Amino acid sequence: MEVRVVPFAACKVLQGSKPDPHNLMPPDFFEMDPEIFLKLSFGLKNWDEVEEVLNLSPFSRAKELKAFFPLLTPEK
């Protein structure tokens, strides 16, 4: 799965299905607003607080990303 923080970054985070070389879009990707990404990353918001804003489909693997946030904490 690729996570995109448009227009700043894109990163493969989770193993997913293999990409089709004829299709430029990866089969699994998730776009996140930069402001939400930063708030999650620094622990200013938690996943449950922003999940509604993220508009996740019930079948989205993006919910698996919850375990990665926050990225930075005083302990890390």
Biopython code that builds the backbone (N, CA, C, O; Angstrom):
import numpy as np
from Bio.PDB.StructureBuilder import StructureBuilder

atoms = [
    (1, "MET", "N", (0.837, -1.168, 0.000)),
    (1, "MET", "CA", (0.000, 0.000, 0.000)),
    (1, "MET", "C", (0.882, 1.231, 0.000)),
    (1, "MET", "O", (1.864, 1.310, 0.738)),
    (2, "GLU", "N", (0.529, 2.171, -0.819)),
    (2, "GLU", "CA", (1.260, 3.426, -0.893)),
    (2, "GLU", "C", (0.460, 4.507, -0.188)),
    (2, "GLU", "O", (-0.747, 4.630, -0.400)),
    (3, "VAL", "N", (1.128, 5.293, 0.654)),
    (3, "VAL", "CA", (0.505, 6.429, 1.326)),
    (3, "VAL", "C", (1.018, 7.687, 0.653)),
    (3, "VAL", "O", (2.223, 7.869, 0.480)),
    (4, "ARG", "N", (0.091, 8.552, 0.277)),
    (4, "ARG", "CA", (0.455, 9.810, -0.384)),
    (4, "ARG", "C", (0.027, 10.983, 0.479)),
    (4, "ARG", "O", (-1.115, 11.057, 0.931)),
    (5, "VAL", "N", (0.960, 11.897, 0.699)),
    (5, "VAL", "CA", (0.667, 13.156, 1.359)),
    (5, "VAL", "C", (0.910, 14.211, 0.288)),
    (5, "VAL", "O", (2.008, 14.750, 0.144)),
    (6, "VAL", "N", (-0.142, 14.479, -0.447)),
    (6, "VAL", "CA", (-0.060, 15.324, -1.643)),
    (6, "VAL", "C", (0.080, 16.780, -1.244)),
    (6, "VAL", "O", (-0.665, 17.227, -0.371)),
    (7, "PRO", "N", (0.973, 17.535, -1.819)),
    (7, "PRO", "CA", (1.898, 17.240, -2.909)),
    (7, "PRO", "C", (3.312, 16.936, -2.428)),
    (7, "PRO", "O", (4.264, 17.084, -3.194)),
    (8, "PHE", "N", (3.469, 16.515, -1.175)),
    (8, "PHE", "CA", (4.793, 16.429, -0.576)),
    (8, "PHE", "C", (5.501, 15.082, -0.669)),
    (8, "PHE", "O", (6.714, 15.044, -0.878)),
    (9, "ALA", "N", (4.788, 13.997, -0.520)),
    (9, "ALA", "CA", (5.481, 12.711, -0.449)),
    (9, "ALA", "C", (4.562, 11.552, -0.799)),
    (9, "ALA", "O", (3.337, 11.666, -0.766)),
    (10, "ALA", "N", (5.186, 10.448, -1.132)),
    (10, "ALA", "CA", (4.499, 9.168, -1.321)),
    (10, "ALA", "C", (5.466, 8.093, -0.865)),
    (10, "ALA", "O", (6.660, 8.149, -1.160)),
    (11, "CYS", "N", (4.939, 7.110, -0.140)),
    (11, "CYS", "CA", (5.801, 6.083, 0.414)),
    (11, "CYS", "C", (5.049, 4.759, 0.476)),
    (11, "CYS", "O", (3.880, 4.726, 0.858)),
    (12, "LYS", "N", (5.711, 3.674, 0.104)),
    (12, "LYS", "CA", (5.122, 2.348, 0.242)),
    (12, "LYS", "C", (5.261, 1.939, 1.700)),
    (12, "LYS", "O", (6.361, 1.933, 2.254)),
    (13, "VAL", "N", (4.129, 1.594, 2.317)),
    (13, "VAL", "CA", (4.127, 1.307, 3.742)),
    (13, "VAL", "C", (3.771, -0.142, 4.046)),
    (13, "VAL", "O", (4.415, -0.771, 4.886)),
    (14, "LEU", "N", (2.768, -0.675, 3.384)),
    (14, "LEU", "CA", (2.301, -2.023, 3.659)),
    (14, "LEU", "C", (2.439, -2.885, 2.421)),
    (14, "LEU", "O", (2.291, -2.401, 1.299)),
    (15, "GLN", "N", (2.724, -4.162, 2.625)),
    (15, "GLN", "CA", (2.746, -5.093, 1.497)),
    (15, "GLN", "C", (1.339, -5.190, 0.924)),
    (15, "GLN", "O", (0.353, -5.215, 1.660)),
    (16, "GLY", "N", (1.268, -5.243, -0.362)),
    (16, "GLY", "CA", (-0.025, -5.365, -1.014)),
    (16, "GLY", "C", (0.114, -6.204, -2.262)),
    (16, "GLY", "O", (1.113, -6.897, -2.453)),
    (17, "SER", "N", (-0.893, -6.137, -3.108)),
    (17, "SER", "CA", (-0.834, -6.885, -4.358)),
    (17, "SER", "C", (0.220, -6.275, -5.271)),
    (17, "SER", "O", (0.578, -5.106, -5.123)),
    (18, "LYS", "N", (0.710, -7.060, -6.201)),
    (18, "LYS", "CA", (1.758, -6.594, -7.110)),
    (18, "LYS", "C", (1.181, -5.606, -8.111)),
    (18, "LYS", "O", (0.074, -5.805, -8.612)),
    (19, "PRO", "N", (1.932, -4.527, -8.409)),
    (19, "PRO", "CA", (1.429, -3.550, -9.366)),
    (19, "PRO", "C", (1.422, -4.101, -10.786)),
    (19, "PRO", "O", (2.231, -4.955, -11.149)),
    (20, "ASP", "N", (0.507, -3.601, -11.559)),
    (20, "ASP", "CA", (0.418, -3.945, -12.975)),
    (20, "ASP", "C", (1.347, -3.000, -13.732)),
    (20, "ASP", "O", (1.169, -1.786, -13.641)),
    (21, "PRO", "N", (2.334, -3.510, -14.478)),
    (21, "PRO", "CA", (3.280, -2.625, -15.163)),
    (21, "PRO", "C", (2.619, -1.748, -16.230)),
    (21, "PRO", "O", (3.215, -0.770, -16.681)),
    (22, "HIS", "N", (1.395, -2.089, -16.635)),
    (22, "HIS", "CA", (0.694, -1.294, -17.637)),
    (22, "HIS", "C", (-0.168, -0.206, -17.018)),
    (22, "HIS", "O", (-0.720, 0.640, -17.722)),
    (23, "ASN", "N", (-0.279, -0.233, -15.713)),
    (23, "ASN", "CA", (-1.089, 0.741, -15.002)),
    (23, "ASN", "C", (-0.157, 1.588, -14.144)),
    (23, "ASN", "O", (0.616, 1.043, -13.356)),
    (24, "LEU", "N", (-0.217, 2.896, -14.282)),
    (24, "LEU", "CA", (0.686, 3.766, -13.531)),
    (24, "LEU", "C", (0.266, 3.956, -12.077)),
    (24, "LEU", "O", (1.056, 4.435, -11.264)),
    (25, "MET", "N", (-0.957, 3.590, -11.745)),
    (25, "MET", "CA", (-1.446, 3.725, -10.376)),
    (25, "MET", "C", (-1.221, 2.410, -9.631)),
    (25, "MET", "O", (-1.532, 1.343, -10.161)),
    (26, "PRO", "N", (-0.686, 2.470, -8.412)),
    (26, "PRO", "CA", (-0.569, 1.233, -7.640)),
    (26, "PRO", "C", (-1.963, 0.716, -7.287)),
    (26, "PRO", "O", (-2.898, 1.510, -7.184)),
    (27, "PRO", "N", (-2.121, -0.577, -7.101)),
    (27, "PRO", "CA", (-3.447, -1.122, -6.817)),
    (27, "PRO", "C", (-4.014, -0.665, -5.476)),
    (27, "PRO", "O", (-5.229, -0.526, -5.337)),
    (28, "ASP", "N", (-3.160, -0.432, -4.501)),
    (28, "ASP", "CA", (-3.588, 0.033, -3.182)),
    (28, "ASP", "C", (-2.865, 1.329, -2.862)),
    (28, "ASP", "O", (-1.642, 1.351, -2.724)),
    (29, "PHE", "N", (-3.626, 2.409, -2.744)),
    (29, "PHE", "CA", (-3.011, 3.654, -2.314)),
    (29, "PHE", "C", (-4.004, 4.433, -1.478)),
    (29, "PHE", "O", (-5.215, 4.231, -1.568)),
    (30, "PHE", "N", (-3.470, 5.326, -0.663)),
    (30, "PHE", "CA", (-4.289, 6.125, 0.228)),
    (30, "PHE", "C", (-3.717, 7.523, 0.249)),
    (30, "PHE", "O", (-2.517, 7.697, 0.464)),
    (31, "GLU", "N", (-4.554, 8.526, 0.029)),
    (31, "GLU", "CA", (-4.105, 9.915, 0.078)),
    (31, "GLU", "C", (-4.567, 10.564, 1.374)),
    (31, "GLU", "O", (-5.697, 10.374, 1.825)),
    (32, "MET", "N", (-3.663, 11.332, 1.952)),
    (32, "MET", "CA", (-3.953, 11.999, 3.211)),
    (32, "MET", "C", (-3.580, 13.472, 3.100)),
    (32, "MET", "O", (-2.547, 13.816, 2.526)),
    (33, "ASP", "N", (-4.411, 14.326, 3.643)),
    (33, "ASP", "CA", (-4.161, 15.756, 3.689)),
    (33, "ASP", "C", (-2.910, 16.026, 4.536)),
    (33, "ASP", "O", (-2.741, 15.403, 5.584)),
    (34, "PRO", "N", (-2.034, 16.938, 4.106)),
    (34, "PRO", "CA", (-0.800, 17.201, 4.867)),
    (34, "PRO", "C", (-1.066, 17.629, 6.314)),
    (34, "PRO", "O", (-0.332, 17.221, 7.215)),
    (35, "GLU", "N", (-2.081, 18.429, 6.549)),
    (35, "GLU", "CA", (-2.374, 18.889, 7.917)),
    (35, "GLU", "C", (-2.751, 17.708, 8.819)),
    (35, "GLU", "O", (-2.293, 17.621, 9.958)),
    (36, "ILE", "N", (-3.577, 16.814, 8.309)),
    (36, "ILE", "CA", (-3.967, 15.640, 9.087)),
    (36, "ILE", "C", (-2.758, 14.739, 9.329)),
    (36, "ILE", "O", (-2.573, 14.225, 10.432)),
    (37, "PHE", "N", (-1.932, 14.548, 8.292)),
    (37, "PHE", "CA", (-0.735, 13.720, 8.436)),
    (37, "PHE", "C", (0.174, 14.255, 9.542)),
    (37, "PHE", "O", (0.661, 13.488, 10.372)),
    (38, "LEU", "N", (0.400, 15.561, 9.554)),
    (38, "LEU", "CA", (1.275, 16.147, 10.572)),
    (38, "LEU", "C", (0.679, 16.016, 11.966)),
    (38, "LEU", "O", (1.394, 15.706, 12.919)),
    (39, "LYS", "N", (-0.624, 16.249, 12.095)),
    (39, "LYS", "CA", (-1.259, 16.128, 13.408)),
    (39, "LYS", "C", (-1.184, 14.692, 13.924)),
    (39, "LYS", "O", (-0.929, 14.472, 15.108)),
    (40, "LEU", "N", (-1.403, 13.714, 13.043)),
    (40, "LEU", "CA", (-1.269, 12.314, 13.443)),
    (40, "LEU", "C", (0.178, 11.982, 13.793)),
    (40, "LEU", "O", (0.446, 11.294, 14.778)),
    (41, "SER", "N", (1.094, 12.472, 12.986)),
    (41, "SER", "CA", (2.522, 12.160, 13.165)),
    (41, "SER", "C", (3.069, 12.635, 14.491)),
    (41, "SER", "O", (3.878, 11.951, 15.118)),
    (42, "PHE", "N", (2.628, 13.810, 14.923)),
    (42, "PHE", "CA", (3.134, 14.383, 16.170)),
    (42, "PHE", "C", (2.250, 14.081, 17.371)),
    (42, "PHE", "O", (2.505, 14.575, 18.470)),
    (43, "GLY", "N", (1.208, 13.270, 17.169)),
    (43, "GLY", "CA", (0.335, 12.895, 18.269)),
    (43, "GLY", "C", (-0.625, 13.981, 18.705)),
    (43, "GLY", "O", (-1.197, 13.897, 19.792)),
    (44, "LEU", "N", (-0.816, 15.010, 17.871)),
    (44, "LEU", "CA", (-1.762, 16.066, 18.214)),
    (44, "LEU", "C", (-3.206, 15.613, 18.026)),
    (44, "LEU", "O", (-4.123, 16.162, 18.637)),
    (45, "LYS", "N", (-3.396, 14.619, 17.187)),
    (45, "LYS", "CA", (-4.688, 13.964, 16.971)),
    (45, "LYS", "C", (-4.430, 12.473, 16.942)),
    (45, "LYS", "O", (-3.335, 12.035, 16.591)),
    (46, "ASN", "N", (-5.437, 11.688, 17.312)),
    (46, "ASN", "CA", (-5.277, 10.248, 17.165)),
    (46, "ASN", "C", (-6.145, 9.778, 15.998)),
    (46, "ASN", "O", (-6.997, 10.514, 15.501)),
    (47, "TRP", "N", (-5.909, 8.542, 15.575)),
    (47, "TRP", "CA", (-6.568, 8.001, 14.377)),
    (47, "TRP", "C", (-8.087, 8.070, 14.508)),
    (47, "TRP", "O", (-8.780, 8.419, 13.552)),
    (48, "ASP", "N", (-8.603, 7.740, 15.687)),
    (48, "ASP", "CA", (-10.047, 7.730, 15.889)),
    (48, "ASP", "C", (-10.656, 9.119, 15.703)),
    (48, "ASP", "O", (-11.793, 9.241, 15.248)),
    (49, "GLU", "N", (-9.907, 10.162, 16.052)),
    (49, "GLU", "CA", (-10.404, 11.535, 15.905)),
    (49, "GLU", "C", (-10.490, 11.972, 14.449)),
    (49, "GLU", "O", (-11.340, 12.793, 14.106)),
    (50, "VAL", "N", (-9.637, 11.446, 13.593)),
    (50, "VAL", "CA", (-9.612, 11.897, 12.192)),
    (50, "VAL", "C", (-10.204, 10.886, 11.216)),
    (50, "VAL", "O", (-10.328, 11.172, 10.025)),
    (51, "GLU", "N", (-10.565, 9.717, 11.709)),
    (51, "GLU", "CA", (-11.044, 8.660, 10.812)),
    (51, "GLU", "C", (-12.244, 9.109, 9.982)),
    (51, "GLU", "O", (-12.330, 8.772, 8.801)),
    (52, "GLU", "N", (-13.159, 9.853, 10.567)),
    (52, "GLU", "CA", (-14.330, 10.329, 9.831)),
    (52, "GLU", "C", (-13.933, 11.299, 8.724)),
    (52, "GLU", "O", (-14.502, 11.258, 7.633)),
    (53, "VAL", "N", (-12.973, 12.159, 8.989)),
    (53, "VAL", "CA", (-12.498, 13.128, 7.997)),
    (53, "VAL", "C", (-11.781, 12.429, 6.844)),
    (53, "VAL", "O", (-11.805, 12.913, 5.713)),
    (54, "LEU", "N", (-11.142, 11.290, 7.128)),
    (54, "LEU", "CA", (-10.385, 10.569, 6.108)),
    (54, "LEU", "C", (-11.281, 9.885, 5.080)),
    (54, "LEU", "O", (-10.807, 9.484, 4.017)),
    (55, "ASN", "N", (-12.565, 9.748, 5.383)),
    (55, "ASN", "CA", (-13.519, 9.121, 4.462)),
    (55, "ASN", "C", (-13.043, 7.754, 3.977)),
    (55, "ASN", "O", (-12.968, 7.514, 2.772)),
    (56, "LEU", "N", (-12.727, 6.876, 4.895)),
    (56, "LEU", "CA", (-12.246, 5.541, 4.547)),
    (56, "LEU", "C", (-13.407, 4.668, 4.105)),
    (56, "LEU", "O", (-14.481, 4.690, 4.705)),
    (57, "SER", "N", (-13.182, 3.912, 3.069)),
    (57, "SER", "CA", (-14.199, 2.944, 2.663)),
    (57, "SER", "C", (-14.130, 1.772, 3.640)),
    (57, "SER", "O", (-13.080, 1.522, 4.232)),
    (58, "PRO", "N", (-15.234, 1.057, 3.814)),
    (58, "PRO", "CA", (-15.218, -0.077, 4.743)),
    (58, "PRO", "C", (-14.208, -1.160, 4.353)),
    (58, "PRO", "O", (-13.798, -1.958, 5.196)),
    (59, "PHE", "N", (-13.815, -1.188, 3.096)),
    (59, "PHE", "CA", (-12.891, -2.211, 2.613)),
    (59, "PHE", "C", (-11.457, -1.706, 2.504)),
    (59, "PHE", "O", (-10.577, -2.437, 2.048)),
    (60, "SER", "N", (-11.216, -0.479, 2.913)),
    (60, "SER", "CA", (-9.894, 0.130, 2.777)),
    (60, "SER", "C", (-8.883, -0.488, 3.733)),
    (60, "SER", "O", (-9.176, -0.715, 4.907)),
    (61, "ARG", "N", (-7.706, -0.753, 3.219)),
    (61, "ARG", "CA", (-6.611, -1.240, 4.071)),
    (61, "ARG", "C", (-5.987, -0.097, 4.852)),
    (61, "ARG", "O", (-5.130, -0.326, 5.706)),
    (62, "ALA", "N", (-6.402, 1.124, 4.570)),
    (62, "ALA", "CA", (-5.831, 2.282, 5.250)),
    (62, "ALA", "C", (-5.995, 2.198, 6.761)),
    (62, "ALA", "O", (-5.207, 2.794, 7.496)),
    (63, "LYS", "N", (-6.992, 1.479, 7.237)),
    (63, "LYS", "CA", (-7.196, 1.334, 8.675)),
    (63, "LYS", "C", (-6.002, 0.664, 9.343)),
    (63, "LYS", "O", (-5.771, 0.848, 10.538)),
    (64, "GLU", "N", (-5.249, -0.107, 8.577)),
    (64, "GLU", "CA", (-4.050, -0.765, 9.108)),
    (64, "GLU", "C", (-2.961, 0.249, 9.451)),
    (64, "GLU", "O", (-2.034, -0.067, 10.197)),
    (65, "LEU", "N", (-3.065, 1.455, 8.916)),
    (65, "LEU", "CA", (-2.061, 2.489, 9.171)),
    (65, "LEU", "C", (-2.142, 3.030, 10.597)),
    (65, "LEU", "O", (-1.187, 3.636, 11.083)),
    (66, "LYS", "N", (-3.257, 2.820, 11.260)),
    (66, "LYS", "CA", (-3.460, 3.314, 12.625)),
    (66, "LYS", "C", (-2.307, 2.921, 13.543)),
    (66, "LYS", "O", (-1.916, 3.693, 14.419)),
    (67, "ALA", "N", (-1.771, 1.741, 13.346)),
    (67, "ALA", "CA", (-0.696, 1.237, 14.207)),
    (67, "ALA", "C", (0.605, 2.038, 14.067)),
    (67, "ALA", "O", (1.468, 1.958, 14.941)),
    (68, "PHE", "N", (0.757, 2.802, 12.991)),
    (68, "PHE", "CA", (2.001, 3.538, 12.749)),
    (68, "PHE", "C", (2.010, 4.930, 13.375)),
    (68, "PHE", "O", (3.060, 5.571, 13.420)),
    (69, "PHE", "N", (0.869, 5.411, 13.858)),
    (69, "PHE", "CA", (0.786, 6.761, 14.370)),
    (69, "PHE", "C", (0.634, 6.759, 15.887)),
    (69, "PHE", "O", (-0.045, 5.888, 16.430)),
    (70, "PRO", "N", (1.252, 7.713, 16.583)),
    (70, "PRO", "CA", (2.072, 8.799, 16.049)),
    (70, "PRO", "C", (3.462, 8.317, 15.645)),
    (70, "PRO", "O", (3.983, 7.342, 16.186)),
    (71, "LEU", "N", (4.036, 9.014, 14.697)),
    (71, "LEU", "CA", (5.382, 8.669, 14.239)),
    (71, "LEU", "C", (6.434, 9.157, 15.223)),
    (71, "LEU", "O", (7.439, 8.484, 15.454)),
    (72, "LEU", "N", (6.200, 10.323, 15.796)),
    (72, "LEU", "CA", (7.157, 10.944, 16.700)),
    (72, "LEU", "C", (6.496, 11.199, 18.046)),
    (72, "LEU", "O", (5.429, 11.809, 18.120)),
    (73, "THR", "N", (7.127, 10.734, 19.093)),
    (73, "THR", "CA", (6.680, 11.006, 20.454)),
    (73, "THR", "C", (7.906, 11.335, 21.282)),
    (73, "THR", "O", (9.027, 11.031, 20.875)),
    (74, "PRO", "N", (7.713, 11.948, 22.432)),
    (74, "PRO", "CA", (8.886, 12.270, 23.264)),
    (74, "PRO", "C", (9.722, 11.031, 23.609)),
    (74, "PRO", "O", (10.935, 11.130, 23.794)),
    (75, "GLU", "N", (9.067, 9.858, 23.694)),
    (75, "GLU", "CA", (9.798, 8.637, 24.038)),
    (75, "GLU", "C", (10.632, 8.117, 22.893)),
    (75, "GLU", "O", (11.622, 7.421, 23.121)),
    (76, "LYS", "N", (10.252, 8.442, 21.641)),
    (76, "LYS", "CA", (10.955, 7.877, 20.474)),
    (76, "LYS", "C", (12.176, 8.667, 20.151)),
    (76, "LYS", "O", (12.890, 8.340, 19.203)),
]
sb = StructureBuilder()
sb.init_structure("model")
sb.init_model(0)
sb.init_chain("A")
sb.init_seg("    ")
for serial, (resi, resn, name, xyz) in enumerate(atoms, 1):
    if name == "N":
        sb.init_residue(resn, " ", resi, " ")
    sb.init_atom(name, np.array(xyz, "f"), 0.0, 1.0, " ", f" {name:<3s}", serial, name[0])
structure = sb.get_structure()
